[in-house]
Amino acid sequence: MQNLDIAQTLTRLADLLEIQGANPFRIRAYRNAVNTVNGLSRQLASMVEAEEDLTELPGIGDSVAKHIEELLKTGKITRLEEVSAEFPESLVELMRLDGVGPKKARKLFDELDVRTVDDLERQLESGAVETLDGFGKKSAQKIRLAIEDHRKHVGRFRIHEVEELVAGVLEYMVGAPGVEQIEVAGSLRRRKETIGDVDILARCEGDGTPVVEYFTGYDGAARIEGSGPTKGSIVLHSGLQVDLRVIPTRSFGAAMQYFTGSKEHNVTVRTHAVREGLRVNEWGVFRLPEGADPAELGKEDGERIAGTTEEEVYAALGMSWVPPVLRENRGEVDLALKHDLPRLIELDDLHGDLQMHSTWSDGKVSVEDMVLACQELGYEYMAITDHSQAMAMVQGLTPERAREQWKEIEEVRARVDGIEILRSVEIDILKDGALDMPDEILDQLDVVVVSVHSLMDQDETTMTRRVLKAIQHPSVDILAHPTGRIINRREPFAINLEEVLVAAAELEVAVELNANPNRLDLSDVHVHRAKELGVPVVISTDAHSPDGLRNMRFGVDQARRGWLGPDDVLNAKSLADFKAWLGRRA
C-alpha cells in the first residue's frame, strides 16, 4: 500500500468525523497527518516493516501511528469501520461537490437519506433539496452544476497520483520471473494531466503465465480483474486499474507504439501504412502479400520488417520517431513524415522559476530557504511572489509589508551569491480588473505577476473584461494560472481565453503554465494556441515549499504536449536575455 493510499484513507476518516461532528482538534490531527504523509519521500510501509517509530514524524501522534500500522498490516482501520457504520463512506464524495460541506452532507443524509451523488441528483430533480433549511434554489442549482463537473472526473487520477501509485507496481515487477524489461505505456507515457488506467508492458520470452501470476499476486492489489497467459489486470486500493501485457522481444517496440497511443495517432499511422502496402499492429510492421485482404490475415501474417524497437517501427514507415507527448494526432504524423518534428523544451533548458511563496504569505519556509533551494536546482534567477493584500486569509502583502519584505530580500541578496533574486508579488486582479497594489509599488517590482483568486463565478463576458483590463496595465508582465482550474476539483472559470491570448500577444504579456500537477493551467491545447499566437509562456511551480519546486517537470511535460520549444518559454532565457525582455517597454 502506497503513501497516497494511506493519505486517502486518513482523509476519508477525517471527512466522516467532520460529518459526524467530532472533536475539531481530532479532525485537525488527522488532516495534519495527511499533510505529513503526502510530503514523505519514503514509503510508510517500509518504515513500519523496519519497526521505525512513526510518531517521530511531524504531525503523527500515537493514535494516528496505530491507525497507519493497522492499515498496513490488515488493510483496514477499525475506527473508520466504526464511523462508517453510522455514516456511509459514500458521503465523503458529496463533500467533494462545490456547495456541499460536511454540515450540508449530514443534513442531506439525515433528512433525505442521501448517501450517494446519484441519490442527491434524484432529490435535486424532485425539488426536495431546495426546500431544506440552509439550501434554497440558488444553492440547489450550484450543486447541480457541481455534479455535472464531478461526472467529468469520475475514475480519473491526476498524473502525480498515478506516478506514486504505480511506482510500487513497477518496483515489484522487477522481480518477475523471466522479465527482461518493464515499461509504462498509455496516457501516462504520453504525460496526460489525468489518467484513467495504466498500461505496463513486460518484455519476456516464452510462456507469460508465470509473469501474469506474479503480477496478480501484488500485495497492493485490492482485486484481480483478469488473468491469462499474456495479460493481467488488477485494481489498486485507490481504485486505479493497472493492466499488464507480456510481449516477446521481437514485438516489444511495436507493442510500445501501439499501447502508448493515442488511438487517434495510431489510426493516422495505420492509414499511412496501408497506403504504403504495409500493416502495423502490436506485433510489428508487416509487408502485405500482394492482393491480400488485411481483414483476413492473421496477426503476424506477411513479411515482418520491423517491431523490436519503436524507432524501427516509425523508420519502416518513413517517419521520424515521434515523442510520446506529441502522439495526439495534431499534425505530428505529417511532420514526422517530413522529418521536421519540433525541438521540444526540456527541464534542463530552464534558467529560473517565476512564481513561489514564502512565509510572508502562505509559504512554508523563509525567503532565504526558497532562494537556497532554487540555487541548488542550478537556477540563474527566481522570483518571490507572495500574495497581495486581497488574500487576507493568507496574510497577503500590504504595500507596507511589501516594503518590509524587500528589506529581507536585500539581506538575502547580500548573503547568497550566484542567483538573482527578483522582487515580485502575485497581485490579485480585483472584481473590476483593477490591480491589488498601487502603482508606486508596481513600479518598484522586478516582475509583476497578476492572477484571479476571487469571484470566479462571474459570467464569461465579465471575467474576460476583468482580465483584459488587468493585463492592459503597463506594469504587468505575467498572467498566472489563467483559467483558475484545479484538476478534478474545480472547473476553469468562464473566460474567452482566445481573446485574452490575442490581447497578451499584442500587449507583450506572458502567460503562465502553472506546473503544480493539481493545476497544470494552461492546458496543453491552450499552450499550443499561445505558441501559435506568439505569446511567451512562463513555466512556474507556484511552490509553497522547496519540495514544490520539483514540480517543474510536470509543467515541462505539459509544455511539451503543447509543442513548446526553448524559444517559446520565457524562463528558458538566460538572465541577461530575461532582463532584456523585462525592459521591453522602456
C-alpha positions as CSV (number, residue, x, y, z in Angstrom):
1,M,0.0,0.0,0.0
2,Q,1.4,3.3,-1.1
3,N,1.6,6.6,0.9
4,L,-1.1,8.0,-1.3
5,D,-3.5,5.1,-0.4
6,I,-2.8,5.8,3.3
7,A,-3.4,9.5,2.9
8,Q,-6.6,8.9,1.1
9,T,-7.8,6.6,3.8
10,L,-7.0,9.0,6.6
11,T,-8.7,11.8,4.7
12,R,-11.9,9.7,4.4
13,L,-11.8,9.1,8.2
14,A,-11.3,12.9,8.8
15,D,-14.1,13.7,6.5
16,L,-16.5,11.3,8.1
17,L,-15.6,12.5,11.5
18,E,-16.4,16.1,10.3
19,I,-19.8,14.9,9.1
20,Q,-20.3,13.2,12.4
21,G,-19.5,16.5,14.2
22,A,-16.5,15.0,16.1
23,N,-13.9,17.0,18.1
24,P,-12.3,19.5,15.7
25,F,-8.9,19.1,17.2
26,R,-9.1,15.3,16.5
27,I,-10.1,16.1,12.9
28,R,-7.3,18.6,12.5
29,A,-4.8,16.0,13.8
30,Y,-5.8,13.6,11.0
31,R,-5.5,16.3,8.4
32,N,-2.1,17.3,9.7
33,A,-1.1,13.7,9.5
34,V,-2.3,13.6,5.8
35,N,-0.1,16.6,5.0
36,T,2.9,14.8,6.5
37,V,2.2,11.6,4.7
38,N,1.8,13.4,1.3
39,G,5.2,15.1,1.9
40,L,7.2,12.0,2.7
41,S,9.9,10.8,0.4
42,R,9.9,7.4,2.0
43,Q,7.2,4.8,1.9
44,L,5.5,4.3,5.3
45,A,5.2,0.6,4.5
46,S,9.0,0.2,4.6
47,M,9.2,2.2,7.8
48,V,6.6,0.0,9.5
49,E,8.4,-3.1,8.2
50,A,11.6,-1.8,9.7
51,E,9.8,-1.1,13.0
52,E,10.6,2.6,12.9
53,D,8.7,4.9,15.3
54,L,6.2,6.8,13.1
55,T,5.5,9.3,16.0
56,E,8.9,10.8,15.3
57,L,7.4,12.2,12.0
58,P,5.8,15.7,12.4
59,G,2.1,15.6,12.8
60,I,1.9,11.9,13.5
61,G,0.7,11.1,17.1
62,D,0.2,7.8,18.8
63,S,-3.3,7.1,17.7
64,V,-2.6,8.0,14.0
65,A,0.5,5.9,14.1
66,K,-1.5,3.0,15.3
67,H,-4.1,3.6,12.6
68,I,-1.4,3.5,9.9
69,E,0.2,0.4,11.3
70,E,-3.2,-1.3,11.4
71,L,-4.0,-0.3,7.9
72,L,-0.7,-1.6,6.5
73,K,-1.0,-4.9,8.4
74,T,-4.7,-5.6,8.0
75,G,-5.8,-3.4,5.1
76,K,-8.4,-1.6,7.3
77,I,-8.7,0.9,10.1
78,T,-11.2,-0.2,12.8
79,R,-12.1,3.4,13.7
80,L,-13.0,4.1,10.1
81,E,-15.3,1.0,10.1
82,E,-16.9,2.2,13.3
83,V,-17.7,5.6,11.8
84,S,-18.7,4.1,8.5
85,A,-21.3,2.1,10.4
86,E,-23.0,5.3,11.3
87,F,-22.3,7.4,8.2
88,P,-21.6,5.6,4.8
89,E,-18.2,6.4,3.3
90,S,-20.0,7.5,0.1
91,L,-21.0,10.7,1.9
92,V,-17.4,11.8,1.6
93,E,-17.9,12.0,-2.2
94,L,-20.7,14.5,-1.5
95,M,-18.2,16.8,0.3
96,R,-16.2,17.0,-3.0
97,L,-19.0,18.8,-4.6
98,D,-18.8,22.6,-4.7
99,G,-21.6,23.9,-2.3
100,V,-21.8,20.8,-0.1
101,G,-19.7,20.9,3.0
102,P,-19.8,18.4,6.0
103,K,-22.8,20.1,7.6
104,K,-24.9,20.0,4.4
105,A,-23.8,16.4,3.7
106,R,-25.1,15.5,7.2
107,K,-28.3,17.3,6.7
108,L,-28.9,15.6,3.3
109,F,-28.3,12.3,4.9
110,D,-30.4,12.9,8.0
111,E,-33.4,14.4,6.3
112,L,-33.4,13.0,2.8
113,D,-31.4,9.8,3.2
114,V,-29.0,10.9,0.6
115,R,-26.0,8.6,0.6
116,T,-24.5,9.0,-2.9
117,V,-24.2,11.5,-5.7
118,D,-26.9,9.6,-7.6
119,D,-29.2,9.9,-4.5
120,L,-28.5,13.6,-4.4
121,E,-29.2,14.1,-8.1
122,R,-32.6,12.4,-7.7
123,Q,-33.5,14.6,-4.8
124,L,-32.5,17.7,-6.7
125,E,-34.8,16.6,-9.6
126,S,-37.7,16.1,-7.2
127,G,-37.2,19.6,-5.7
128,A,-36.7,18.3,-2.2
129,V,-33.2,19.7,-1.7
130,E,-34.1,23.4,-2.2
131,T,-36.8,23.1,0.5
132,L,-34.2,22.2,3.2
133,D,-33.1,24.9,5.6
134,G,-29.8,26.3,4.5
135,F,-30.2,25.4,0.8
136,G,-32.7,27.1,-1.4
137,K,-33.0,27.3,-5.2
138,K,-29.7,29.1,-5.8
139,S,-27.8,26.6,-3.7
140,A,-29.6,23.6,-5.4
141,Q,-28.6,25.0,-8.9
142,K,-25.0,25.4,-7.8
143,I,-25.0,21.7,-6.6
144,R,-26.5,20.6,-9.9
145,L,-23.6,22.2,-11.8
146,A,-21.1,20.7,-9.3
147,I,-22.5,17.3,-10.0
148,E,-22.1,17.8,-13.8
149,D,-18.4,18.8,-13.2
150,H,-17.9,15.8,-10.8
151,R,-19.1,13.4,-13.5
152,K,-16.4,14.6,-15.8
153,H,-13.7,13.4,-13.4
154,V,-15.0,10.2,-12.0
155,G,-12.4,7.5,-12.5
156,R,-9.7,10.0,-13.5
157,F,-6.5,10.3,-11.4
158,R,-4.0,13.2,-11.6
159,I,-0.7,12.4,-13.1
160,H,1.4,12.8,-9.9
161,E,-1.1,10.5,-8.0
162,V,-0.7,7.8,-10.7
163,E,3.1,8.1,-10.6
164,E,3.1,7.4,-6.9
165,L,0.5,4.6,-7.1
166,V,2.2,2.8,-10.0
167,A,5.8,3.1,-8.6
168,G,5.2,0.2,-6.2
169,V,3.9,-2.0,-9.0
170,L,6.9,-1.2,-11.2
171,E,9.4,-1.9,-8.4
172,Y,7.6,-5.2,-7.6
173,M,7.6,-6.3,-11.3
174,V,11.4,-6.0,-11.5
175,G,11.4,-9.4,-9.7
176,A,9.0,-11.1,-12.0
177,P,10.4,-14.4,-13.5
178,G,11.9,-14.1,-16.9
179,V,11.2,-10.4,-17.4
180,E,13.9,-8.5,-19.1
181,Q,12.3,-5.1,-19.4
182,I,9.4,-3.2,-17.8
183,E,7.9,-0.1,-19.4
184,V,4.9,2.1,-18.9
185,A,2.8,2.9,-22.0
186,G,-0.6,4.5,-22.5
187,S,-1.6,8.0,-21.4
188,L,0.9,8.0,-18.5
189,R,3.7,7.7,-21.0
190,R,2.1,10.5,-23.1
191,R,2.1,12.6,-19.8
192,K,-1.6,13.4,-19.9
193,E,-2.7,15.5,-16.9
194,T,-5.3,12.9,-15.8
195,I,-5.2,9.2,-16.3
196,G,-8.0,6.6,-16.2
197,D,-5.8,3.4,-16.1
198,V,-2.2,2.4,-16.5
199,D,-0.7,0.1,-19.2
200,I,2.5,-1.8,-18.4
201,L,4.5,-3.9,-20.9
202,A,6.8,-6.7,-19.8
203,R,9.4,-8.0,-22.3
204,C,9.7,-11.7,-21.8
205,E,10.4,-14.7,-24.0
206,G,8.3,-17.9,-23.7
207,D,5.2,-18.5,-21.6
208,G,4.0,-15.4,-20.0
209,T,1.7,-17.1,-17.5
210,P,4.2,-17.0,-14.6
211,V,4.7,-13.3,-15.2
212,V,1.0,-12.6,-15.1
213,E,0.6,-14.8,-12.0
214,Y,3.4,-12.9,-10.3
215,F,1.7,-9.6,-11.3
216,T,-1.7,-10.5,-9.9
217,G,0.0,-11.5,-6.7
218,Y,1.0,-7.9,-6.0
219,D,0.0,-7.2,-2.4
220,G,-1.2,-3.7,-3.3
221,A,-4.0,-5.1,-5.4
222,A,-7.5,-4.7,-4.0
223,R,-8.8,-7.2,-6.5
224,I,-7.9,-9.1,-9.7
225,E,-9.9,-8.1,-12.8
226,G,-8.4,-10.7,-15.2
227,S,-5.5,-13.1,-15.6
228,G,-4.3,-15.1,-18.7
229,P,-1.1,-16.3,-20.5
230,T,-0.2,-12.8,-21.8
231,K,-2.4,-10.3,-20.0
232,G,-3.4,-9.5,-16.4
233,S,-5.4,-6.7,-14.8
234,I,-5.5,-5.5,-11.2
235,V,-7.3,-2.7,-9.3
236,L,-5.3,-1.0,-6.6
237,H,-6.8,0.1,-3.3
238,S,-7.1,3.6,-4.7
239,G,-9.3,2.3,-7.5
240,L,-6.7,2.7,-10.2
241,Q,-6.7,-0.1,-12.7
242,V,-3.3,-1.4,-13.9
243,D,-3.1,-3.7,-17.0
244,L,0.0,-5.8,-17.8
245,R,0.8,-7.3,-21.2
246,V,3.7,-9.8,-21.7
247,I,5.4,-9.2,-25.0
248,P,8.3,-11.0,-26.8
249,T,11.4,-9.0,-27.8
250,R,10.7,-9.2,-31.5
251,S,7.4,-7.3,-31.0
252,F,8.2,-5.1,-28.0
253,G,8.8,-1.9,-29.9
254,A,5.6,-2.4,-31.9
255,A,3.7,-3.0,-28.7
256,M,5.1,0.1,-27.1
257,Q,4.0,2.1,-30.1
258,Y,0.5,0.5,-30.2
259,F,-0.3,0.7,-26.5
260,T,1.2,4.2,-26.0
261,G,-1.5,5.5,-28.3
262,S,-3.3,7.8,-28.6
263,K,-6.0,5.9,-30.6
264,E,-6.2,8.9,-33.0
265,H,-2.5,8.9,-33.6
266,N,-2.4,5.2,-34.2
267,V,-5.3,5.4,-36.7
268,T,-3.4,8.0,-38.7
269,V,-0.2,5.9,-38.6
270,R,-2.1,2.8,-39.7
271,T,-3.8,4.7,-42.5
272,H,-0.4,5.9,-43.8
273,A,0.9,2.3,-43.6
274,V,-1.9,0.9,-45.7
275,R,-1.1,3.4,-48.4
276,E,2.5,2.1,-48.4
277,G,1.3,-1.5,-48.7
278,L,2.2,-2.2,-45.0
279,R,0.3,-3.2,-41.9
280,V,1.1,-2.0,-38.4
281,N,-0.2,-3.7,-35.2
282,E,1.1,-4.6,-31.7
283,W,3.1,-7.4,-33.2
284,G,5.2,-5.5,-35.7
285,V,5.2,-3.9,-39.2
286,F,4.4,-6.3,-42.0
287,R,4.5,-6.0,-45.8
288,L,1.2,-7.1,-47.1
289,P,1.2,-10.1,-49.5
290,E,0.2,-8.9,-53.0
291,G,-3.6,-8.9,-53.3
292,A,-4.2,-9.9,-49.7
293,D,-7.2,-8.7,-47.7
294,P,-5.8,-7.3,-44.4
295,A,-9.0,-8.3,-42.7
296,E,-8.3,-12.0,-43.5
297,L,-4.7,-12.0,-42.3
298,G,-3.5,-13.4,-39.0
299,K,-1.8,-11.1,-36.5
300,E,1.7,-11.9,-37.8
301,D,1.0,-12.8,-41.5
302,G,3.1,-11.1,-44.1
303,E,6.8,-10.2,-44.2
304,R,7.9,-8.8,-40.9
305,I,10.1,-5.7,-41.5
306,A,10.1,-4.1,-38.0
307,G,8.9,-4.4,-34.5
308,T,11.8,-4.7,-32.0
309,T,12.0,-1.0,-31.2
310,E,9.8,1.9,-31.7
311,E,12.4,3.7,-33.7
312,E,12.5,1.0,-36.3
313,V,8.7,0.8,-36.4
314,Y,8.5,4.5,-37.4
315,A,11.5,4.2,-39.7
316,A,9.9,1.4,-41.6
317,L,7.0,3.8,-42.3
318,G,9.4,6.5,-43.5
319,M,8.9,8.6,-40.3
320,S,11.0,10.1,-37.6
321,W,10.4,8.7,-34.1
322,V,7.6,10.7,-32.6
323,P,7.9,11.7,-28.9
324,P,5.0,10.2,-26.9
325,V,3.9,13.6,-25.7
326,L,3.1,14.6,-29.3
327,R,1.1,11.5,-30.2
328,E,-2.4,13.1,-30.2
329,N,-3.0,13.4,-34.0
330,R,-2.4,17.2,-34.1
331,G,-0.2,17.2,-37.1
332,E,2.7,15.2,-35.7
333,V,2.4,12.4,-38.3
334,D,2.8,14.7,-41.3
335,L,5.8,16.4,-39.7
336,A,7.3,13.0,-38.8
337,L,7.0,12.0,-42.5
338,K,8.8,15.2,-43.4
339,H,11.4,14.6,-40.7
340,D,10.5,18.1,-39.3
341,L,9.3,17.5,-35.8
342,P,9.9,20.4,-33.4
343,R,12.7,20.5,-30.8
344,L,10.8,20.4,-27.5
345,I,11.6,22.1,-24.3
346,E,13.4,20.1,-21.7
347,L,13.8,20.5,-17.9
348,D,17.5,21.4,-18.3
349,D,16.6,24.3,-20.6
350,L,15.0,26.3,-17.7
351,H,17.1,29.1,-16.1
352,G,14.6,30.2,-13.4
353,D,11.3,29.9,-11.6
354,L,9.0,32.9,-11.6
355,Q,6.3,32.0,-9.1
356,M,6.8,30.8,-5.5
357,H,5.7,31.8,-2.0
358,S,7.4,32.2,1.4
359,T,6.2,32.7,5.0
360,W,5.4,36.3,4.1
361,S,2.1,34.9,2.9
362,D,1.1,31.2,2.7
363,G,4.5,29.6,2.0
364,K,6.1,27.1,4.4
365,V,9.6,28.4,4.6
366,S,11.5,31.7,4.6
367,V,12.7,33.7,1.5
368,E,16.2,32.5,2.1
369,D,15.2,28.9,2.2
370,M,13.4,29.2,-1.1
371,V,16.4,31.0,-2.6
372,L,18.8,28.3,-1.5
373,A,16.5,25.6,-2.8
374,C,16.5,27.4,-6.2
375,Q,20.2,27.8,-6.1
376,E,20.6,24.0,-5.5
377,L,18.5,23.4,-8.6
378,G,21.0,25.4,-10.6
379,Y,18.8,28.4,-11.5
380,E,20.2,31.7,-12.5
381,Y,17.2,33.6,-11.2
382,M,14.0,33.3,-9.3
383,A,11.1,35.5,-8.2
384,I,9.4,35.6,-4.7
385,T,5.7,36.2,-5.5
386,D,3.8,36.2,-2.2
387,H,0.2,37.1,-2.4
388,S,-1.2,40.6,-2.3
389,Q,-3.4,42.1,0.4
390,A,-6.8,40.9,-1.1
391,M,-5.7,37.4,0.1
392,A,-6.1,38.4,3.7
393,M,-6.7,34.8,4.8
394,V,-3.1,34.0,3.9
395,Q,-1.7,37.3,5.2
396,G,-1.3,38.8,1.7
397,L,1.1,41.7,1.5
398,T,0.0,45.3,2.0
399,P,2.2,47.9,0.5
400,E,3.9,48.4,3.8
401,R,4.6,44.7,4.3
402,A,5.9,44.5,0.7
403,R,8.5,47.1,1.5
404,E,9.5,45.2,4.7
405,Q,9.9,42.1,2.6
406,W,12.1,43.9,0.2
407,K,14.5,44.6,3.1
408,E,14.7,40.9,3.8
409,I,15.3,40.2,0.1
410,E,18.2,42.7,0.1
411,E,19.7,40.9,3.2
412,V,19.4,37.6,1.4
413,R,21.0,39.0,-1.7
414,A,24.0,40.1,0.3
415,R,24.4,36.5,1.8
416,V,23.7,34.3,-1.2
417,D,25.7,34.6,-4.4
418,G,25.2,33.1,-7.8
419,I,21.5,33.6,-8.2
420,E,19.4,36.7,-9.0
421,I,16.5,37.2,-6.5
422,L,13.7,39.2,-8.2
423,R,11.2,41.2,-6.3
424,S,7.6,40.4,-7.2
425,V,4.1,39.9,-5.8
426,E,1.3,37.7,-7.1
427,I,-1.2,40.6,-7.4
428,D,-4.9,39.9,-7.3
429,I,-7.0,41.0,-10.2
430,L,-9.9,42.7,-8.4
431,K,-13.6,42.5,-9.3
432,D,-13.4,45.3,-11.8
433,G,-10.0,44.5,-13.3
434,A,-8.0,46.9,-11.1
435,L,-4.8,45.6,-9.5
436,D,-4.4,45.0,-5.8
437,M,-1.3,47.2,-5.4
438,P,-0.8,50.9,-6.0
439,D,1.4,51.9,-9.0
440,E,4.1,53.1,-6.6
441,I,4.6,49.5,-5.6
442,L,4.3,48.1,-9.1
443,D,7.0,50.4,-10.3
444,Q,9.5,49.0,-7.8
445,L,8.9,45.4,-8.6
446,D,11.2,43.5,-10.9
447,V,8.4,41.2,-12.2
448,V,4.7,41.9,-12.0
449,V,2.6,38.7,-11.8
450,V,-1.3,39.0,-11.8
451,S,-4.0,36.4,-11.2
452,V,-7.6,35.9,-10.3
453,H,-8.4,34.3,-6.9
454,S,-11.9,35.6,-6.2
455,L,-15.4,35.9,-7.7
456,M,-14.7,33.0,-10.0
457,D,-18.4,32.6,-10.7
458,Q,-18.6,35.8,-12.9
459,D,-20.0,35.2,-16.4
460,E,-17.7,34.9,-19.4
461,T,-18.1,38.4,-20.6
462,T,-17.5,40.0,-17.2
463,M,-14.5,37.8,-16.4
464,T,-12.9,38.3,-19.8
465,R,-13.2,42.1,-19.5
466,R,-11.8,41.9,-16.0
467,V,-8.7,40.0,-17.1
468,L,-8.2,42.1,-20.2
469,K,-8.3,45.3,-18.2
470,A,-5.7,43.9,-15.8
471,I,-3.2,42.9,-18.4
472,Q,-3.5,46.2,-20.1
473,H,-1.8,47.8,-17.1
474,P,1.6,48.9,-18.4
475,S,3.4,47.3,-15.5
476,V,2.0,43.7,-15.9
477,D,4.5,41.0,-17.1
478,I,2.8,37.7,-16.5
479,L,-0.8,36.4,-16.2
480,A,-0.7,33.5,-13.8
481,H,-2.8,30.3,-13.9
482,P,-5.1,32.0,-16.5
483,T,-8.2,29.8,-16.1
484,G,-8.2,29.2,-12.3
485,R,-8.8,25.5,-12.6
486,I,-7.9,22.8,-10.0
487,I,-7.9,19.5,-11.8
488,N,-10.6,17.1,-10.6
489,R,-11.8,19.7,-8.1
490,R,-12.6,23.0,-9.7
491,E,-13.5,23.6,-13.4
492,P,-11.9,26.6,-15.2
493,F,-13.8,29.8,-14.7
494,A,-15.8,31.2,-17.6
495,I,-13.4,33.2,-19.8
496,N,-12.8,33.8,-23.5
497,L,-9.2,32.7,-23.4
498,E,-8.7,33.2,-27.1
499,E,-9.5,36.9,-26.7
500,V,-7.1,37.0,-23.7
501,L,-4.3,35.3,-25.6
502,V,-4.7,37.6,-28.6
503,A,-4.5,40.6,-26.3
504,A,-1.5,39.2,-24.5
505,A,0.4,38.8,-27.8
506,E,-0.4,42.4,-28.6
507,L,0.5,43.7,-25.2
508,E,3.7,41.6,-24.8
509,V,2.4,40.0,-21.7
510,A,3.4,36.4,-20.9
511,V,1.1,33.7,-19.7
512,E,1.9,31.2,-17.1
513,L,1.8,27.4,-17.4
514,N,1.4,26.6,-13.7
515,A,3.5,23.4,-13.1
516,N,1.6,22.3,-10.0
517,P,0.1,19.0,-11.1
518,N,-3.1,19.9,-9.3
519,R,-3.4,22.9,-11.7
520,L,-1.4,22.5,-15.0
521,D,-3.0,25.7,-16.0
522,L,-2.8,26.3,-19.0
523,S,-4.0,23.1,-20.7
524,D,-1.8,21.6,-23.4
525,V,-4.3,22.8,-26.1
526,H,-4.2,26.3,-24.8
527,V,-0.4,26.2,-24.5
528,H,-0.3,25.2,-28.2
529,R,-2.5,28.1,-29.0
530,A,-0.3,30.5,-27.1
531,K,2.6,29.3,-29.2
532,E,0.7,29.9,-32.4
533,L,-0.1,33.4,-31.4
534,G,3.5,34.1,-30.3
535,V,2.6,34.6,-26.6
536,P,5.6,33.9,-24.3
537,V,4.9,31.2,-21.9
538,V,6.4,31.0,-18.4
539,I,6.6,27.6,-16.7
540,S,6.4,28.3,-12.9
541,T,5.9,25.9,-10.0
542,D,3.8,28.2,-7.7
543,A,5.8,26.4,-5.0
544,H,5.0,26.9,-1.3
545,S,8.0,24.9,-0.1
546,P,11.3,23.7,-1.5
547,D,9.7,20.3,-2.4
548,G,7.1,22.2,-4.6
549,L,9.9,23.5,-6.8
550,R,10.4,20.0,-8.1
551,N,7.0,20.0,-9.7
552,M,8.6,21.9,-12.6
553,R,8.9,18.6,-14.5
554,F,5.1,18.3,-14.7
555,G,5.0,21.8,-16.3
556,V,7.7,20.9,-18.8
557,D,5.7,17.8,-19.7
558,Q,2.6,19.9,-20.3
559,A,4.6,22.4,-22.3
560,R,6.0,19.6,-24.5
561,R,2.5,18.3,-25.1
562,G,1.7,21.9,-26.3
563,W,4.7,21.7,-28.7
564,L,6.7,24.3,-26.9
565,G,10.4,24.7,-27.6
566,P,13.0,26.7,-25.6
567,D,12.4,29.8,-27.7
568,D,8.7,29.7,-26.7
569,V,9.4,29.7,-22.9
570,L,10.3,32.9,-21.2
571,N,12.2,31.4,-18.3
572,A,14.3,29.3,-20.7
573,K,16.1,32.6,-21.4
574,S,19.4,33.4,-19.8
575,L,19.4,36.0,-17.0
576,A,20.7,38.7,-19.4
577,D,18.1,37.9,-22.1
578,F,15.3,37.7,-19.5
579,K,16.2,41.1,-18.1
580,A,16.2,42.5,-21.6
581,W,12.7,41.1,-22.0
582,L,11.6,42.8,-18.8
583,G,12.9,46.1,-20.3
584,R,10.9,45.6,-23.5
585,R,8.7,48.7,-22.8
586,A,11.5,51.0,-21.8
